[in-house]
Amino acid sequence: MTKKVLLIIVEGQTEQIVLEDFLDEHFANSTIRFDVQREDILTKWDANKRIPNIKNSVARVIQNYLEKYKFLAKDLTAVVHITDADGCFIAPEFVKVKEDIEQNLYYTEDAILVKSEKRKAQIEQRNEMKANNAKILVANDHFSIHRLKIPYQLFYFSTNLEHVLWDERNEVATEKVPKADEFIEGLSGSIEEFLKEFLPVNAELPYKEKMKMSWSFLMEGCNSLQRGTNVPLLFEMIKSDVQPQ
């Protein structure tokens, strides 16, 4: 039997470092392939500085991957998409100007700090764009690629992957990859067991209910700045829904 491809769309290389070996080892019936964007699709403007249709943007990413690596739509068992929450669901009043911060953008447990009113307006706009796009994608359970329905699911790390793994919301960009390598090398158990500690819902509930509740939780108050993730449900999705028989 030819193994089908589970495509995992991620923002950066760190997600691949952290997840790839575990997925390859535990889900041998699927070929795990990562598509590293090196950007955030949910906050990317189009060439004319307009907000694009996010479903079209994700569909284009999938189609580009298939074309680049010579796969067909029928080769895909599912598409998984992982994003950083980046505090995008907080109310505008929790984006605050603090001129003496060292970085241009600084995340705390209950605010996003910026240096100027101009930057505050930019981050409020980014948050609104990302929150709206996330809501659209959460409600979307498949993409039609060349007339085939491909299962799709969006997952999150909050505030970001580095925050969940080693409790640093504001990691220096150049430190992310080496620290991800160091984290995995020093991990005593599995990444699945580690991440389960940060799942914000009852693990005993049915999968679909957990997915819905995990996103509802993220969208409340300042929870998108808290340390949490629903990526453990990714493993559950693979086990139950997309493994070839």
C-alpha positions in Angstrom: 0.0 0.0 0.0 1.3 3.4 -0.9 1.4 5.7 2.1 -0.7 8.8 1.9 0.7 12.2 2.8 -0.3 14.2 5.9 0.7 17.8 5.1 1.5 20.0 8.1 1.6 23.7 7.4 3.7 25.7 9.9 5.0 29.2 10.4 8.6 28.3 11.1 11.2 25.6 11.4 10.8 25.2 15.1 7.5 23.4 14.8 9.1 20.9 12.4 12.0 20.3 14.8 9.7 19.7 17.7 7.1 17.5 16.0 8.6 15.7 13.0 10.4 12.8 14.7 7.5 12.0 17.0 5.0 12.0 14.2 7.3 9.9 11.9 7.7 7.3 14.6 4.2 7.0 15.9 2.2 7.5 12.7 4.1 5.2 10.3 1.0 4.6 8.1 1.2 8.2 6.8 4.1 10.1 5.2 4.5 13.2 7.3 5.5 16.3 5.3 6.0 19.8 6.7 5.5 22.9 4.6 7.4 25.7 6.4 6.0 29.1 5.4 8.5 31.3 7.2 5.7 33.8 7.6 2.2 34.0 9.1 -0.4 33.3 6.4 -3.1 34.6 8.7 -1.6 38.1 8.8 -0.2 38.4 5.3 -1.5 41.2 3.1 -1.8 40.7 -0.7 0.3 42.6 -3.2 -2.1 45.5 -3.1 -2.0 45.8 0.7 -5.5 44.4 1.0 -6.7 41.6 3.2 -6.9 38.5 1.0 -9.5 35.7 1.3 -7.9 33.4 3.9 -9.4 30.2 2.5 -8.0 31.1 -0.9 -4.6 31.8 0.6 -4.5 28.4 2.4 -5.8 26.6 -0.7 -3.0 28.2 -2.7 -0.4 27.0 -0.2 -1.7 23.5 -0.5 -1.7 23.6 -4.3 1.8 25.1 -4.5 3.1 22.3 -2.3 1.5 19.6 -4.5 2.9 21.2 -7.6 6.4 21.6 -6.1 6.7 18.1 -4.9 4.7 16.4 -7.7 1.9 15.1 -5.5 -1.7 14.8 -6.5 -4.7 15.8 -4.4 -5.6 12.2 -3.9 -2.2 11.6 -2.3 -3.2 13.7 0.7 -4.9 12.1 3.7 -5.4 15.5 5.4 -3.9 19.0 5.9 -3.0 20.2 9.4 -2.2 23.8 10.0 -0.5 25.2 13.1 -0.4 28.9 14.0 0.8 31.0 16.9 -2.0 32.8 18.7 0.1 35.9 19.2 -2.5 37.4 21.6 -4.7 38.1 18.6 -8.0 37.8 20.5 -7.4 40.4 23.2 -9.4 43.6 23.2 -7.8 46.7 21.7 -7.3 48.3 25.2 -4.9 45.5 26.1 -2.5 46.8 23.4 -0.6 49.4 25.3 2.0 52.0 24.5 5.2 51.8 26.7 8.0 53.8 25.1 10.8 52.4 27.3 10.5 48.8 26.2 13.6 47.4 24.5 11.7 45.5 21.7 9.2 47.1 19.3 6.7 44.5 20.5 6.6 42.8 23.8 4.1 40.2 25.1 3.0 39.9 28.7 0.4 37.7 30.4 -2.3 40.4 30.0 -1.1 42.9 27.4 0.9 43.5 24.2 3.3 46.4 24.7 4.4 48.7 21.9 6.6 51.8 21.6 4.2 54.2 19.8 0.6 54.9 19.0 1.3 54.1 15.3 2.6 50.7 16.3 -0.4 50.2 18.6 -2.8 50.9 15.6 -0.8 48.4 13.5 -1.0 45.6 16.1 -4.7 46.2 16.7 -5.2 45.9 12.9 -3.0 42.7 12.8 -5.0 41.2 15.7 -8.3 41.9 14.1 -7.1 40.4 10.8 -5.6 37.3 12.4 -8.6 36.7 14.8 -11.1 36.9 11.9 -9.0 34.6 9.7 -8.6 32.1 12.5 -12.4 32.0 13.1 -12.9 31.4 9.4 -10.4 28.5 9.3 -11.6 27.0 12.6 -15.1 26.7 11.0 -13.6 25.1 7.9 -13.1 21.3 8.0 -11.9 20.6 4.5 -10.5 22.2 1.3 -11.6 21.2 -2.2 -8.5 20.6 -4.2 -9.0 19.5 -7.8 -12.6 18.5 -6.8 -11.4 16.3 -4.0 -12.4 17.1 -0.4 -9.2 17.1 1.8 -9.8 17.1 5.6 -8.3 20.3 7.3 -7.8 21.4 10.8 -6.2 24.5 12.4 -4.4 24.2 15.7 -2.6 26.7 17.9 0.3 27.4 20.2 -0.3 30.4 22.7 1.2 32.9 23.0 3.5 31.1 20.6 5.5 27.8 20.4 8.4 29.1 22.4 6.0 30.2 25.2 4.5 26.7 25.5 7.8 24.8 25.3 10.2 26.8 27.4 8.0 29.6 28.9 9.4 32.5 26.8 6.9 34.7 25.0 9.5 37.0 23.6 12.2 34.7 22.3 14.9 36.3 20.1 14.4 35.1 16.6 18.0 33.7 16.2 17.6 31.6 19.4 14.4 29.8 18.4 16.0 27.0 16.3 18.9 26.1 18.7 16.6 26.3 21.7 14.1 24.0 20.0 16.9 21.5 19.3 18.0 21.7 22.9 14.4 21.3 24.1 13.8 18.1 22.2 17.2 16.6 23.1 16.5 17.2 26.8 12.9 16.1 26.8 12.5 13.0 29.0 9.1 11.8 27.8 7.2 12.3 24.5 6.3 15.7 23.1 2.6 14.5 23.1 2.7 14.0 26.9 4.5 17.3 27.4 2.0 19.3 25.4 -1.0 17.6 27.1 -0.1 19.5 30.3 -1.1 22.7 28.4 -4.3 21.6 26.8 -6.9 24.0 28.3 -9.9 21.6 28.2 -10.8 18.2 29.7 -8.9 15.5 27.9 -11.7 13.0 28.5 -14.2 14.8 26.3 -14.9 13.8 22.7 -12.5 15.1 20.1 -14.9 17.5 18.4 -16.0 19.0 21.6 -12.4 19.5 22.8 -11.5 21.2 19.6 -14.5 23.6 19.9 -13.9 24.3 23.5 -10.1 24.8 23.1 -10.8 27.6 20.5 -13.6 29.1 22.5 -11.2 29.3 25.5 -8.5 31.0 23.4 -10.9 33.6 22.2 -11.9 34.7 25.7 -10.3 37.7 27.5 -6.5 37.6 27.5 -6.3 33.8 27.1 -4.5 34.1 23.7 -1.6 35.5 25.8 -1.6 32.6 28.2 0.5 29.5 28.0 -1.6 26.9 26.2 -2.1 24.8 23.1 -4.5 22.4 21.5 -1.8 20.7 19.4 -2.2 17.5 21.5 -5.5 17.1 19.6 -3.5 16.9 16.4 -2.2 13.6 17.5 -5.7 12.5 18.4 -7.0 13.6 15.0 -4.4 11.5 13.2 -5.1 8.5 15.3 -8.8 8.5 14.8 -9.6 10.2 11.6 -6.9 10.3 9.0 -4.9 7.1 9.4 -5.3 5.0 6.2 -6.9 1.6 6.9 
